Amino acid sequence: MPNRSALHGAHEARGARFVDFGGWEMPVQYESVLAEHATVRESCGWFDVSHLGRCVLAGSAVDAIDFVFSNDIRSLEPYRTQYTFALNASAGIIDDVIVWRRADDFVVLPNAGNHHRVMDLLREAGGEPEDWRPRTSTIAVQGPAAPDVMERVLGVRPRRSRVEEARFGDSEVLVGGSGYTGEAGGEIVVDNESAAAVLDALEQAGAKPCGLGARDTLRLEAGLPLWGQDIDESTTPVEAGLDFAVSYAHEFRGREALLADVDRPPAKRLVAFRTEGRLIPRHGYRLRAGAADGEVTSGNFSPTLQYGIGLGYVSSPEPHDLELEVRGTWHPVEIVQLPFYRRR
């Protein structure tokens, strides 16, 4: 039996179709992926992302957090957020994580399937994480109208990379100015008893329900990596072009491996590309750039841009003349800078 969100009944009442995601039965769509994608790009949508991990550590656990994660947690000011990595000894990405710092503690937000593993790593380093996932829900509110909607419902307007404390009725609520769509908005952590009422209030304020199908097309347009596809334990932050979330000024697992390769070009490099017309790149399709080869990790037709977009690794530090194989035929594709889509 897969895990279910505390909001499962609310999704059923709204006509959701479900899919297994990281061992959780989650809504993939309500109306359609395209309609929900457009809702987030044009107005405001909400997503249940309660499958994602969340645990809390006291401020005294800063040494454990500092060792487990690659970024510099000591530089993070209260009520700010930080993107970081848990790495293995070879600098492969065990998980990419968001940390919210409050006045006296840290909220750690791993990916769904890595929740318990990240907590184990924190325990091994001397921390005592409190598991918040069983008793709380997480709701992402995204889109150009999302800040207005959240302010009407919660009385706070989420700011990028900030954490706000709010109330909904008698419940304490945390709001982080983050998301996974390339749009404004934030993520709400609320106790399970109040979560369905929060959904009702968000909808009354103008938000519409959206499933994980639209969340994936939105995050790809925004050029955001998906753990398990675009990054995993076989890839390093350098290979993925994400080493902005690595600080060498402190000791962390994987630091020596990264330093050993600092003067060498990476064995592979993540590239972003677009296709002509309706040619659609798919996960696992082959890539080549001269003598270098590789494959697509994420790809789809962009509903907003109206052409194919993809991410993939190529065994070249500076790939050029990139080609994509589709059904036995090689097609030239254009290497582009991320994100594919950015709100003007």
C-alpha positions in Angstrom: 0.0 0.0 0.0 1.6 3.3 -1.0 1.8 6.2 1.3 -1.0 8.8 1.0 -1.1 12.5 1.8 -3.4 13.7 4.6 -5.1 15.6 1.7 -5.9 12.4 -0.3 -9.6 12.7 0.3 -9.6 16.4 -0.8 -7.9 15.3 -4.0 -10.5 12.6 -4.7 -13.3 15.1 -4.1 -11.7 17.3 -6.8 -11.5 14.5 -9.3 -7.8 13.9 -9.2 -6.0 11.2 -11.1 -3.3 9.6 -9.1 0.2 8.2 -9.8 2.9 6.6 -7.7 5.7 9.1 -6.9 8.5 8.0 -4.6 6.3 5.4 -2.9 3.4 8.0 -2.5 0.1 8.0 -4.3 -0.1 11.6 -5.4 -2.3 13.6 -7.9 -0.8 13.7 -11.4 -3.6 15.9 -12.8 -7.2 17.1 -12.2 -8.3 18.8 -15.4 -5.3 18.3 -17.7 -1.6 18.8 -17.5 -1.7 21.5 -20.2 -4.5 23.4 -18.5 -2.8 23.2 -15.1 0.6 24.3 -16.6 -1.2 27.3 -18.1 -2.8 28.1 -14.8 0.5 28.5 -13.1 2.1 30.5 -15.9 -0.9 32.8 -16.1 -2.5 33.1 -12.6 -2.1 30.8 -9.6 -2.2 27.1 -8.9 -1.7 25.0 -5.7 0.1 21.6 -5.5 0.1 19.1 -2.7 3.8 18.3 -2.2 3.4 16.5 1.2 5.4 13.6 -0.1 8.5 15.7 0.1 10.5 15.3 3.3 10.7 17.7 6.2 12.4 17.4 9.6 13.5 19.9 12.2 16.8 20.3 14.1 17.6 22.5 17.0 20.0 25.4 16.3 22.6 23.6 18.4 22.8 20.9 15.6 24.6 23.4 13.3 27.8 21.2 13.4 25.9 18.2 12.1 24.2 20.2 9.3 27.5 21.8 8.4 29.1 18.4 7.9 26.2 16.7 6.0 25.6 19.5 3.5 27.8 21.1 1.0 26.8 24.8 1.3 27.8 27.1 4.2 25.0 26.8 6.7 26.8 29.1 9.2 26.4 32.0 6.8 22.7 31.5 6.5 20.9 34.3 8.4 17.7 33.6 10.4 14.5 33.4 8.3 16.4 32.7 5.1 16.6 29.6 2.9 19.5 27.8 1.3 19.9 25.3 -1.5 22.5 22.6 -0.7 23.6 19.0 -1.3 24.1 15.8 0.7 27.1 14.1 -1.0 28.7 10.7 -0.8 32.5 10.3 -0.3 32.9 10.5 -4.1 31.0 13.7 -4.3 28.0 12.1 -5.9 24.6 13.7 -5.1 22.7 11.7 -2.4 20.1 14.5 -2.4 19.5 18.1 -3.2 17.9 19.8 -0.2 16.4 23.1 0.9 17.2 24.3 4.4 15.0 26.9 6.1 16.6 28.7 9.1 14.4 30.1 11.8 15.4 32.0 15.0 16.3 28.8 17.0 16.1 25.9 14.6 16.5 24.6 11.1 13.8 23.0 8.9 15.4 20.5 6.4 13.4 19.6 3.2 14.8 16.6 1.4 13.2 14.9 -1.7 10.5 12.3 -1.0 12.4 9.1 -1.5 15.5 10.5 0.4 13.7 11.7 3.5 14.8 9.0 5.9 18.2 8.7 4.4 18.9 12.4 5.0 17.7 12.1 8.5 20.0 9.1 9.1 22.9 11.1 7.8 22.1 13.9 10.2 21.9 11.4 13.1 25.2 9.9 12.1 26.7 13.4 12.3 25.4 14.0 15.8 22.1 15.7 15.1 18.6 14.8 16.4 16.1 15.5 13.6 12.4 15.5 14.5 10.4 14.0 11.7 7.6 16.5 10.7 6.3 14.5 7.7 3.7 12.4 9.6 2.0 15.3 11.2 2.2 18.1 8.6 1.3 18.8 5.0 3.2 20.9 2.5 1.3 22.9 -0.1 3.1 24.8 -2.9 1.3 27.9 -4.3 2.8 29.1 -7.6 2.1 31.7 -10.3 2.2 35.4 -10.9 -0.9 35.9 -8.7 0.4 33.5 -5.9 1.8 36.2 -3.6 -1.5 38.0 -3.6 -3.4 34.8 -2.9 -1.1 33.8 -0.1 -1.4 37.3 1.5 -5.2 37.1 1.5 -5.2 33.6 3.1 -2.2 33.8 5.5 -1.5 37.5 5.9 2.1 37.2 4.7 3.5 37.8 1.3 6.3 35.3 0.6 9.6 36.7 -0.5 12.2 34.8 -2.5 14.6 32.8 -0.3 12.8 34.0 2.9 10.9 32.2 5.6 7.8 33.7 7.3 5.8 32.5 10.3 2.1 33.0 10.0 -1.2 31.7 11.5 -4.3 30.1 9.9 -7.0 30.0 12.5 -5.5 28.3 15.6 -2.6 26.7 13.6 0.9 27.9 13.2 2.1 27.9 9.6 5.5 28.2 8.0 5.8 29.8 4.6 9.0 29.6 2.5 9.6 31.8 -0.5 10.5 28.9 -2.8 9.0 26.6 -5.4 9.8 24.5 -8.4 8.1 26.2 -11.3 10.0 29.4 -12.2 7.1 31.5 -10.9 6.5 33.6 -7.8 5.0 32.0 -4.7 5.9 29.8 -1.9 5.5 26.6 0.0 3.3 26.3 3.1 3.9 23.8 5.9 0.8 23.3 8.1 -0.5 20.7 10.5 -2.6 18.0 8.9 -5.8 19.0 10.8 -5.8 22.4 9.1 -4.5 21.5 5.6 -7.8 20.8 3.9 -9.2 24.1 5.2 -6.1 25.9 3.8 -6.8 24.4 0.4 -10.4 25.6 0.5 -9.2 29.1 1.5 -6.6 29.2 -1.3 -9.3 28.2 -3.9 -11.6 30.9 -2.6 -8.8 33.4 -3.1 -8.3 32.3 -6.7 -5.9 29.4 -6.7 -6.7 26.2 -8.7 -5.6 22.6 -8.0 -2.7 21.3 -10.1 -1.0 17.9 -10.2 2.5 16.7 -10.4 2.3 16.3 -14.2 2.2 20.1 -14.6 4.8 20.5 -11.9 7.2 18.5 -14.0 6.7 20.4 -17.2 6.9 23.7 -15.3 10.2 22.7 -13.5 11.8 21.6 -16.8 10.9 25.0 -18.5 12.5 26.6 -15.4 15.7 24.5 -15.9 15.5 22.9 -12.5 17.0 19.4 -11.9 15.0 16.4 -10.8 16.8 14.1 -8.4 16.9 10.6 -9.7 16.9 11.8 -13.4 19.1 14.9 -13.8 21.2 14.4 -10.7 22.0 11.3 -8.6 24.8 9.6 -6.8 26.7 9.1 -10.1 26.9 12.8 -10.8 28.7 15.6 -8.9 27.6 19.2 -8.5 30.3 20.3 -10.8 29.2 18.0 -13.6 25.6 19.2 -13.1 26.7 22.9 -13.2 25.3 23.3 -9.6 28.5 24.0 -7.7 27.2 27.4 -6.7 25.7 25.4 -3.8 29.1 24.2 -2.6 31.3 26.1 -0.2 34.8 24.7 0.2 35.3 26.9 3.4 34.1 24.1 5.7 34.5 20.3 6.0 31.7 18.2 4.4 31.4 14.7 3.1 32.7 14.7 -0.6 34.8 17.8 -0.2 38.1 16.0 -0.8 36.8 14.3 -3.9 35.7 17.7 -5.3 39.0 19.3 -4.5 41.0 16.4 -6.1 39.2 17.2 -9.4 39.2 21.0 -9.1 42.0 21.4 -11.8 40.6 18.7 -14.1 37.7 19.0 -16.6 34.6 17.0 -15.5 34.1 13.6 -17.1 30.7 14.7 -18.3 28.7 17.9 -18.4 25.0 18.7 -18.1 23.8 20.5 -21.2 20.5 22.2 -22.0 19.2 22.2 -25.5 16.1 23.0 -27.7 14.8 21.3 -30.8 13.2 22.7 -33.9 9.4 22.5 -34.1 7.6 19.7 -32.4 10.6 17.3 -32.2 10.4 16.0 -28.6 13.4 14.7 -26.7 12.6 12.0 -24.2 14.5 10.5 -21.2 17.1 8.0 -22.4 17.4 9.3 -26.0 21.0 9.4 -27.2 23.0 12.6 -27.6 26.3 13.1 -29.3 28.7 16.1 -29.8 31.4 15.1 -32.2 33.3 12.1 -30.6 31.5 12.7 -27.3 28.3 10.9 -26.4 25.6 11.0 -23.8 21.9 10.8 -23.2 18.8 12.9 -22.3 17.9 12.9 -18.7 14.8 15.1 -18.9 12.9 16.2 -22.0 9.5 17.3 -23.2 7.6 19.7 -25.5 7.4 23.1 -23.8 3.8 24.2 -23.6 4.9 27.8 -23.0 7.7 28.0 -25.6 6.1 25.7 -28.2 9.2 23.7 -29.0 11.1 20.7 -27.6 13.5 21.3 -24.6 15.8 18.9 -22.8 18.6 18.3 -20.3 21.3 15.7 -20.7 24.9 14.7 -20.0 27.6 14.6 -22.7 31.1 13.2 -22.2 32.8 16.5 -23.0 33.7 19.4 -20.8 32.8 21.9 -23.6 30.2 20.2 -25.9 29.3 21.8 -29.2 27.5 20.7 -32.5 25.1 18.7 -30.3 22.8 16.1 -32.0 19.8 14.1 -30.7 18.8 10.6 -31.9 15.1 10.1 -32.4 13.9 6.8 -33.8 17.2 6.1 -35.5 17.8 9.5 -37.1 20.2 12.1 -35.7 18.9 15.7 -35.6 21.0 18.8 -34.8 19.8 20.7 -31.7 20.8 24.0 -30.2 22.6 24.3 -26.9 21.0 27.0 -24.8 21.5 28.7 -21.4 19.2 27.9 -18.6 16.5 28.6 -17.7 14.6 27.8 -20.8 11.7 30.0 -19.6 12.0 33.1 -17.4 9.2 35.5 -16.6 10.0 38.9 -18.1 
